Amino acid sequence: MEDAIAKNPSADSTIKKDSETEIKELREIVESLRDQVKEMHSRLLEAAILNNKYVQTIQDYQKQIEQLKKPPLFICSVVELLDNMALLRQHGSNQEIITWVPDELRSAIETSARVAVTNNLAIVKVLSKSADVRARVMELIEVPDIDYNMIGGLGKQIEEVKEVLELPLTDPELFTEVGVEPPNGILLYGPPGTGKTLIAKAVAHRAKATFIRMSGTELVQKYIGEGARLVRDVFNIAREKAPSIVFIDEIDAVGSRRSYDGTTGSSEVNRTMVQLLAELDGFDKRGDVRVVAATNRIDLLDPALLRPGRFDRIIEIPRPDAEGRREILRIHARNMKLENVDFNEIVEITEGLSGADLKAIITEAGMFVIRRKGKSVTMDDFKNAYDKMIVKEKKEEVAGMFV
């Protein structure tokens, strides 16, 4: 064979070419198989991911099925605790039953607590106290950036507010030593824009207590009993988070003199006010809860709301006098660049205006500077602002009377 190959060199080259071609084909087949293996690995990985996803979905469905198979729970209130047992009243039917209290829940259960029970009336969970969501959102989370030094012309009134609201919270031992109970609440009354709500914001800023604010109009509800329940829930939250301060703005919306015109609306307002009277000074003690209310129309309030024990301090917030107007102007203009501004002249022409009116004049004076691209506020800007905000409005009011 070797002799044949040696005698025929062309045959040798042909065999080599065939071998190289075969090797090349084999290599291509190997590469193709490798690609197929990679693709199969990729598909296998995708299948494993999908499988895990389907397994998780199946488990979720199984949990839902198990939940659907479980019997529903019922809500009961704890009427009385009897050693290792509890007297419960079921909601809706008012049926009373006695059942065992589990050892792990014994420390968490108290009288008037809400519990969840099974069909056989076994206690399985202690629920949180019921409270209207509208009542919970009234709690003030962000404290207003208002302090007493930002309120002008009300020094005497602010001192009274401090005595009633801050002193019992910061130094309660002073009242204990003297042997008197601190005042229960404050009613602020006066014309619009004189600083009643501003004082409440300053109280929220200074008081190291839970601050809950609500408007009298929020307590007037459409359905029977809703307003009274909302009042009750607000004061329950205040007692839970004591020490606390409850601020009721525009209290005349719900605290006006009781009357009945035959409609469900008037009876609902009366029912809400009776609940408010009971919370202010009823059979149950209010605890470490102080109440501040504000109104523009004290003449509309029911006499029962004004008697001592409910609002021990009734403080008038009047329009500022000359010194008060000067102080208010300086407070609101403290960050302004002033040029030849005589506050005494402004005080004279603004007699009878409220603090809100003065703030509006100062803001409008700054707007005149912005319009002319100026840098400082002049006396003319204040006069123009007065003419625009006060004189023009009065003329429009007079003209409207003759239309």
Helices and strands as residue ranges (DSSP letters): H 2-7, H 9-69, E 74-82, E 85-90, E 96-100, G 103-105, E 114-117, E 123-127, H 133-136, G 148-150, H 155-161, I 162-166, H 167-170, H 172-178, E 185-189, H 196-206, E 210-215, G 216-219, H 226-240, E 244-249, H 252-255, H 264-281, E 289-295, G 298-300, H 303-306, E 313-316, H 322-332, E 338-339, H 343-349, H 355-371, E 377-378, H 379-386, I 387-391, H 392-401
